[in-house]
């Protein structure tokens, strides 16, 4: 995996989403994409983050941006999570974490003294041509959505 560079193309991908659909990043050329990676459906931080994105959807759409969420969870898990929290954007399943690895967010983590590999909460703003506009890594949920929305509006 090479380091993602601002202004350079990001890796394209195709992943399974709800209702048996496959979604490719390249499907969204011509729009800004807010691509966020999160560790797990129905956990406290991930639920808050998804609901924050949900509550700000109109702000993103106003500036021609779409939101896509990715985690290793199954499509079935994503479907239940999306219905429970009325999420208006697609959640994509990356069970073998290939896309997470391509974006450099699948990393060694440590919790309660144990090491394991998992997703480091991260967000990428991708421009209309598929280039990296901005990235946020090791995201803290509180206040994050506002920073991303500022960047989408061209203020951040």
C-alpha positions as CSV (number, residue, x, y, z in Angstrom):
1,X,0.0,0.0,0.0
2,X,1.4,3.4,-0.9
3,X,0.6,6.5,1.1
4,X,-2.5,8.4,-0.2
5,X,-1.5,11.9,-1.3
6,X,-3.7,15.0,-1.4
7,X,-4.6,15.9,-5.0
8,X,-3.8,12.4,-6.2
9,X,-6.3,9.7,-7.3
10,X,-7.6,7.4,-4.5
11,X,-8.0,3.7,-5.0
12,X,-11.3,2.8,-6.8
13,X,-13.2,-0.2,-5.4
14,X,-16.4,-2.1,-5.8
15,X,-18.1,-3.5,-2.6
16,X,-21.4,-5.1,-1.8
17,X,-24.1,-2.9,-0.2
18,X,-27.8,-3.2,0.7
19,X,-30.3,-5.2,-1.4
20,X,-27.6,-7.1,-3.3
21,X,-26.3,-3.9,-4.9
22,X,-22.6,-3.4,-5.7
23,X,-21.3,0.1,-5.4
24,X,-18.1,1.4,-7.0
25,X,-16.4,4.6,-5.9
26,X,-16.2,5.5,-9.6
27,X,-20.1,5.5,-9.7
28,X,-19.9,8.9,-8.0
29,X,-17.6,10.7,-10.5
30,X,-18.9,14.3,-10.8
31,X,-19.8,14.4,-7.1
32,X,-17.7,14.9,-3.9
33,X,-17.6,11.8,-1.8
34,X,-17.3,11.7,2.0
35,X,-15.9,8.2,2.5
36,X,-15.8,7.1,6.1
37,X,-14.4,4.0,7.6
38,X,-15.7,2.8,11.0
39,X,-15.0,-0.3,13.1
40,X,-18.3,-1.9,13.8
41,X,-22.1,-1.5,13.4
42,X,-24.1,-0.8,16.6
43,X,-21.3,0.2,18.8
44,X,-21.5,3.5,20.7
45,X,-19.0,5.6,18.8
46,X,-20.0,4.2,15.4
47,X,-23.7,4.7,16.0
48,X,-23.1,8.3,17.0
49,X,-20.9,8.9,14.0
50,X,-23.5,7.4,11.6
51,X,-26.3,9.4,13.2
52,X,-24.2,12.6,13.0
53,X,-23.7,12.0,9.2
54,X,-27.4,11.2,8.9
55,X,-28.4,14.5,10.6
56,X,-26.1,16.5,8.3
57,X,-27.1,14.8,5.1
58,X,-28.9,17.9,3.7
59,X,-25.8,20.0,4.2
60,X,-23.7,17.5,2.2
61,X,-26.2,17.2,-0.5
62,X,-26.5,21.0,-0.8
63,X,-22.8,21.0,-1.9
64,X,-23.1,18.0,-4.3
65,X,-21.5,15.5,-1.9
66,X,-22.6,12.0,-1.0
67,X,-21.7,10.0,2.1
68,X,-20.5,6.3,2.0
69,X,-19.7,4.3,5.1
70,X,-17.4,1.2,5.1
71,X,-16.8,-1.4,7.8
72,X,-16.0,-5.1,7.8
73,X,-19.5,-6.0,8.9
74,X,-21.8,-8.0,6.7
75,X,-24.4,-6.5,4.5
76,X,-27.1,-8.1,6.7
77,X,-25.6,-6.3,9.7
78,X,-25.4,-3.0,7.8
79,X,-29.0,-3.4,6.7
80,X,-30.2,-3.8,10.3
81,X,-28.0,-0.9,11.4
82,X,-29.2,1.4,8.7
83,X,-32.9,0.6,9.2
84,X,-32.6,1.0,13.0
85,X,-31.0,4.4,12.7
86,X,-32.7,5.6,9.5
87,X,-29.5,6.1,7.6
88,X,-30.1,7.7,4.2
89,X,-26.7,6.7,2.8
90,X,-25.1,3.4,1.7
91,X,-23.1,1.2,4.1
92,X,-20.6,-1.0,2.2
93,X,-19.3,-4.3,3.4
94,X,-15.5,-4.9,3.3
95,X,-15.2,-8.3,5.1
96,X,-11.7,-9.1,3.9
97,X,-10.7,-5.5,4.7
98,X,-9.0,-5.1,1.3
99,X,-10.4,-1.6,0.8
100,X,-9.5,-0.6,4.3
101,X,-5.9,-1.8,3.7
102,X,-5.8,0.2,0.4
103,X,-6.7,3.3,2.3
104,X,-4.3,2.6,5.1
105,X,-6.9,2.3,7.8
106,X,-6.6,-1.4,8.7
107,X,-4.0,-1.2,11.4
108,X,-2.7,-2.8,14.6
109,X,-4.7,-1.5,17.5
110,X,-4.5,-1.9,21.2
111,X,-7.3,-2.1,23.8
112,X,-7.2,-3.3,27.4
113,X,-3.6,-4.4,26.8
114,X,-4.4,-6.7,23.9
115,X,-3.3,-6.1,20.3
116,X,-5.5,-6.8,17.3
117,X,-6.0,-5.6,13.8
118,X,-8.9,-3.4,12.9
119,X,-10.2,-0.3,11.3
120,X,-8.9,3.0,12.6
121,X,-11.8,5.4,12.3
122,X,-11.0,7.7,9.3
123,X,-12.7,9.9,6.8
124,X,-11.7,10.9,3.3
125,X,-13.1,13.7,1.2
126,X,-12.7,12.8,-2.5
127,X,-13.3,15.4,-5.2
128,X,-15.4,15.1,-8.3
129,X,-12.5,13.6,-10.3
130,X,-11.7,10.9,-7.7
131,X,-8.7,12.7,-6.1
132,X,-8.1,13.0,-2.4
133,X,-9.1,16.4,-1.3
134,X,-8.7,16.0,2.5
135,X,-8.3,13.2,5.1
136,X,-8.9,12.8,8.8
137,X,-7.3,9.8,10.5
138,X,-7.8,8.5,14.1
139,X,-11.1,10.5,14.2
140,X,-12.7,11.4,17.4
141,X,-16.5,11.4,16.8
142,X,-17.4,14.6,18.7
143,X,-17.2,17.6,16.4
144,X,-15.9,15.6,13.4
145,X,-18.9,15.9,11.1
146,X,-18.7,19.7,11.4
147,X,-15.1,19.7,10.2
148,X,-15.9,17.5,7.3
149,X,-18.9,19.7,6.3
150,X,-16.7,22.8,6.4
151,X,-14.2,21.1,4.0
152,X,-17.1,20.1,1.7
153,X,-18.2,23.7,1.7
154,X,-14.6,24.8,0.9
155,X,-14.1,26.4,4.3
156,X,-11.7,23.8,5.9
